[in-house]
Amino acid sequence: MKKKLMPIGLVLAGALAGCATPHNPAPVTLKVAFKNDFLIGAALNPSQFCELNHAEAALVKQQFNSISPENILKWEKIHPAPGRYDFTLADRYVNFGVENKMFIVGHNLVWHEQTPKWVFQDETGNPVSREVLLARMREHIFAVVGRYRGKIGGWDVVNEALNEDGTLRTSPWRKMIGDDYLLQAYQFAHEADPAAELYYNDYSLENPAKRAGALALIRKLQAQGVKISGVGLQGHYNLDFPTLEQFDATITAFARLGVKVMITELDVDVLPRATRDVAADVSKNVQRSENLNPYSSGLPDALQRQLAERYADLFAVLVRHRNDIGRVTFWGVTDGDSWLNNWPVNGRTSYPLLFDRAGRPKPAFDSVITTAGR
């Protein structure tokens, strides 16, 4: 009989009153608190890595030792037309990481979303052949990975290749190249930068069926000789998904394959669910209504405490698995930056991160710090 994982957030609830308040930030930073456990990262937007928003840029430098890009390395941004690349923002992002001695992540190379239609079509709009699409994939990967060789330490090579039942998604990549498009992508990325870590990244891997599919995929890639360094659990969670048992079991399962486990896009949604489906599919779009945006003027104290307890519980599991975890990255820096303000419902006021809209640490920040060193 499995031992039930006890939420440490319940223990912390009474202690939060004595923790730092938003007006008196905790003296310990995230990157210092977890320096002996794993890297702590955040996904950045251009206002932060270009230092247009001075306060948030300073917050990133203070708190994090790893960075990921929200969008600027995705195909539609960096390679919008045949033969035309725009490295302007990508260069600024990488330079920010290099200057601040951070571990820099590249996100992402091969995905079915945010990839221009021209990639899959010829001049007349018809699908290209397997050979043409493979050549385009190779050229893109060599151009982008090669440009940042020795600077970007790890790449999300393939993003979200699985359906919720664990089968391979019928994306344009798979339809036009075949199942081996994943193998080809990893081989190209390794050739472009042999020293870079190569990752597979997906959401809802805590669900048993999808987890089983991902485990089978990683085993297959390993058997084919792919140098796969880690698996990214995106970590788009809420107050009750995943359970701590699911979270723990998922980390354990991937660690047994000899790969590092990373939480790559962590946030905890406290707003009412817009759909029954917890999957973080970017294509979901739900019409806004008042009942789906109930905290536009601020988050009630009771929910602040629940959020703090939830983060404490999740980090307690992560710290227990510190030898298996390579990095924990939050998807955004402050609540105001979060994609959850506009997904799956546009124009909501969301509160999923550790820092509020003014960049002040929330009770959730203090609860996370409390788990360090356990």
C-alpha positions in Angstrom: 0.0 0.0 0.0 1.4 3.4 -1.1 2.2 5.9 1.6 0.0 8.9 1.2 1.9 12.2 0.5 1.0 14.7 3.1 0.6 18.4 2.0 3.1 20.5 3.9 1.1 23.5 2.9 -1.3 22.7 5.8 1.6 22.9 8.2 2.7 26.2 6.7 -0.7 27.9 6.9 -0.2 29.1 10.4 3.4 30.2 9.8 2.5 32.5 6.9 1.4 35.2 9.2 5.0 35.6 10.3 6.5 35.6 6.8 7.4 38.6 4.8 4.6 40.7 3.4 4.5 42.3 0.0 5.7 45.5 1.6 8.6 43.8 3.3 10.2 41.4 0.8 11.9 38.2 2.1 15.7 38.7 2.3 16.4 35.3 0.7 16.0 35.1 -3.1 14.8 32.0 -5.0 18.1 31.3 -6.7 20.0 31.5 -3.4 17.4 29.4 -1.5 17.5 26.6 -4.0 21.2 26.9 -5.0 21.9 23.4 -3.8 18.7 21.9 -5.3 18.1 23.0 -8.9 18.1 26.0 -11.1 15.2 28.5 -10.8 14.0 30.2 -13.9 11.4 32.4 -15.5 10.1 32.9 -19.0 10.8 36.4 -20.2 9.2 38.8 -22.6 11.1 41.6 -24.5 10.3 44.3 -22.0 12.3 42.4 -19.5 15.3 41.1 -21.4 15.6 44.4 -23.3 15.4 46.1 -19.9 12.6 48.4 -21.0 10.8 47.5 -17.8 13.6 48.3 -15.4 11.9 47.0 -12.3 11.1 43.6 -13.7 14.5 43.2 -15.3 16.0 43.9 -11.9 13.7 41.4 -10.3 14.7 38.7 -12.8 18.4 39.4 -12.1 17.8 39.2 -8.4 15.7 36.1 -8.2 16.5 33.8 -11.1 19.6 32.0 -12.5 17.9 30.5 -15.6 15.8 32.1 -18.4 13.4 30.9 -21.1 11.9 33.0 -23.9 8.1 33.2 -24.1 7.9 33.6 -27.9 10.8 35.1 -29.6 12.6 31.8 -30.5 9.4 30.2 -31.9 9.4 29.7 -35.7 6.9 32.4 -36.6 8.9 35.1 -34.8 12.5 34.2 -35.8 11.9 32.7 -39.3 8.7 34.3 -40.6 9.3 33.8 -44.3 11.4 31.6 -46.6 15.1 32.7 -46.4 14.3 35.4 -43.9 15.4 35.3 -40.3 14.9 38.0 -37.7 17.4 37.5 -34.8 17.0 41.0 -33.3 15.1 40.1 -30.2 16.6 36.6 -29.9 20.1 38.2 -29.8 19.0 40.6 -27.0 17.5 37.7 -25.1 20.7 35.6 -25.3 22.9 38.6 -24.5 20.9 39.3 -21.4 21.4 35.7 -20.2 25.1 35.7 -21.0 25.7 39.1 -19.3 24.0 37.9 -16.2 25.6 34.5 -16.1 22.3 32.6 -16.4 21.5 29.2 -17.9 19.8 30.0 -21.1 17.0 27.9 -22.5 15.9 27.8 -26.2 12.1 27.3 -26.7 11.3 25.8 -29.1 12.4 24.2 -32.4 9.6 21.9 -33.7 6.0 22.5 -32.8 2.6 22.3 -34.5 1.6 25.8 -33.2 3.2 29.1 -34.1 4.8 27.7 -37.2 4.0 29.7 -40.4 2.0 27.9 -43.1 4.7 28.4 -45.6 6.9 25.9 -43.8 4.5 23.1 -44.9 3.5 24.5 -48.4 5.0 25.1 -51.8 4.5 28.2 -53.8 1.0 27.2 -54.9 -0.2 26.3 -51.4 0.1 22.5 -51.8 1.8 20.3 -49.2 5.5 19.9 -49.7 7.2 16.5 -49.9 8.8 14.7 -47.0 12.2 15.5 -48.4 11.5 19.3 -48.7 10.0 19.5 -45.2 13.0 17.7 -43.7 15.3 20.0 -45.5 13.4 23.0 -44.2 13.5 21.6 -40.7 17.3 21.0 -40.9 18.0 24.4 -42.3 16.0 26.1 -39.5 17.5 24.1 -36.7 21.1 24.6 -38.0 20.5 28.3 -38.5 19.0 28.9 -35.1 20.8 26.4 -32.9 24.1 27.1 -34.7 23.8 30.9 -34.1 23.6 30.4 -30.4 26.0 27.4 -30.1 27.8 27.5 -26.8 25.4 30.2 -25.4 22.0 28.5 -25.2 22.6 25.6 -22.9 19.4 23.5 -23.6 16.7 23.3 -26.3 13.1 22.2 -26.2 13.6 20.4 -29.5 10.1 19.0 -29.9 7.2 20.5 -28.1 3.8 18.8 -27.4 4.0 15.9 -29.8 1.4 13.7 -27.9 -2.3 13.5 -27.6 -4.0 13.2 -24.2 -4.3 9.4 -24.7 -0.5 9.2 -25.2 -0.6 8.6 -28.9 1.4 10.7 -31.3 -0.4 13.9 -32.4 -1.2 14.0 -36.1 0.6 17.3 -36.7 1.7 18.5 -40.1 5.2 17.4 -39.2 4.1 13.8 -38.6 1.7 13.7 -41.5 4.2 14.9 -44.0 7.5 13.4 -42.7 6.3 10.4 -40.7 6.8 9.2 -37.1 10.5 9.7 -37.5 10.2 13.5 -37.6 11.1 13.5 -33.9 14.3 11.4 -34.5 15.3 13.7 -37.3 14.7 16.9 -35.2 16.9 15.6 -32.3 19.6 14.5 -34.7 19.7 17.9 -36.4 19.8 19.7 -33.1 22.7 17.5 -31.8 24.7 18.1 -35.0 24.1 21.8 -34.7 25.4 22.0 -31.1 26.8 18.7 -29.8 27.2 20.3 -26.3 23.7 21.5 -25.8 21.1 19.7 -23.7 18.1 18.4 -25.7 14.7 18.2 -24.2 11.2 16.9 -24.9 8.5 19.3 -23.5 4.8 18.7 -23.0 1.8 19.4 -20.7 -0.5 17.1 -18.7 2.2 14.4 -18.4 0.9 13.8 -14.9 -2.1 12.1 -16.5 -1.3 8.3 -16.6 -2.2 7.7 -20.3 -0.2 10.6 -21.6 2.6 9.9 -19.2 2.8 6.3 -20.5 2.9 7.6 -24.1 5.7 10.0 -23.2 7.7 7.3 -21.4 7.4 5.1 -24.5 8.5 7.9 -26.7 11.6 8.7 -24.7 12.5 5.0 -24.6 12.1 4.7 -28.3 14.3 7.8 -28.9 16.9 6.5 -26.5 16.9 3.2 -28.3 17.5 5.1 -31.6 20.6 6.7 -30.2 19.1 10.1 -29.5 21.0 12.3 -27.0 18.0 13.3 -24.9 19.0 15.1 -21.7 15.7 15.9 -20.1 11.9 15.9 -20.1 10.0 19.1 -19.4 6.7 18.9 -17.4 5.1 22.2 -18.4 3.5 22.5 -15.0 0.3 24.5 -15.9 -1.4 23.4 -12.7 -4.4 24.5 -10.5 -5.3 24.0 -6.9 -6.3 20.4 -7.4 -4.5 19.1 -10.5 -2.2 17.3 -10.4 -2.5 15.5 -7.1 0.7 15.2 -5.1 0.7 11.5 -5.8 0.5 12.1 -9.5 3.2 14.7 -9.4 5.5 12.5 -7.4 4.9 9.4 -9.6 5.5 11.4 -12.8 8.9 12.7 -11.7 9.9 9.2 -10.5 8.9 7.6 -13.8 10.9 9.9 -16.0 13.9 9.9 -13.6 14.1 6.1 -14.0 14.8 6.6 -17.7 18.1 8.4 -16.7 16.9 11.9 -17.9 16.6 15.0 -15.9 13.1 16.2 -15.1 12.3 19.9 -15.4 9.2 21.9 -14.6 9.4 24.2 -17.5 6.3 26.5 -17.5 5.1 26.5 -13.9 2.0 28.5 -12.8 -1.0 27.7 -10.5 -4.3 28.9 -11.7 -6.8 29.9 -9.0 -9.6 31.1 -11.3 -12.7 29.1 -12.1 -12.2 26.5 -14.8 -13.4 27.6 -18.1 -13.6 24.0 -19.3 -13.5 20.6 -17.7 -10.4 19.9 -19.7 -7.2 20.7 -17.7 -4.9 20.3 -20.7 -2.9 23.5 -21.6 -3.7 23.5 -25.3 -3.0 27.0 -26.6 -5.8 26.6 -29.2 -8.5 26.7 -26.5 -10.6 29.9 -26.6 -13.6 30.5 -24.3 -15.8 33.5 -24.2 -15.4 35.7 -21.1 -18.1 36.0 -18.6 -18.3 37.6 -15.1 -18.3 34.3 -13.3 -15.1 33.3 -15.1 -13.4 36.5 -13.9 -14.5 36.9 -10.3 -11.3 38.6 -8.8 -10.8 41.5 -11.1 -10.2 43.8 -8.1 -7.9 41.5 -6.1 -7.5 38.0 -4.8 -9.3 37.2 -1.5 -7.0 36.3 1.4 -8.4 32.8 1.7 -7.3 32.1 -1.9 -3.9 33.7 -1.3 -3.5 31.2 1.5 -4.6 28.3 -0.7 -2.2 29.4 -3.4 0.6 29.6 -0.9 -0.1 26.1 0.5 -0.4 24.7 -3.0 3.0 26.0 -4.0 4.5 24.8 -0.8 3.2 21.3 -1.4 4.5 21.2 -5.0 7.9 22.5 -4.0 8.1 20.0 -1.1 7.9 17.2 -3.7 10.4 18.9 -5.9 12.9 19.3 -3.1 12.5 15.7 -2.2 13.4 14.8 -5.8 16.3 17.4 -5.9 18.7 14.8 -7.4 16.3 14.2 -10.3 15.3 17.8 -11.0 17.4 20.0 -13.2 15.4 23.2 -13.3 12.1 24.8 -12.2 11.0 27.6 -14.5 7.9 29.8 -13.9 5.9 30.8 -17.0 6.2 34.6 -16.4 7.7 36.9 -13.8 4.7 38.7 -12.3 1.0 38.0 -12.3 0.6 40.8 -14.8 2.9 39.0 -17.3 1.1 35.6 -17.1 -0.5 34.1 -20.3 -3.4 33.1 -18.0 -4.7 36.6 -18.2 -5.7 35.8 -21.8 -5.9 32.0 -21.9 -8.3 30.3 -22.3 -10.4 33.3 -21.6 -9.2 36.7 -22.9 -9.1 39.6 -20.5 -9.2 37.9 -17.1 -7.3 39.0 -14.1 -5.1 36.0 -13.0 -2.9 35.4 -10.0 -0.8 32.3 -10.8 2.8 33.4 -9.9 4.9 34.3 -6.9 5.1 38.0 -7.6 2.1 40.4 -7.8 1.5 42.9 -10.6 3.8 45.4 -8.8 6.6 42.8 -8.6 6.2 42.3 -4.8 6.5 38.8 -3.4 3.2 37.2 -2.4 2.5 34.8 0.4 3.2 32.0 -2.1 6.8 33.3 -2.4 7.3 32.9 1.3 5.8 29.5 1.3 8.1 28.3 -1.5 11.2 29.7 0.3 10.2 27.8 3.4 10.5 24.5 1.5 14.2 25.1 0.5 16.8 22.9 2.2 14.3 20.3 3.4 
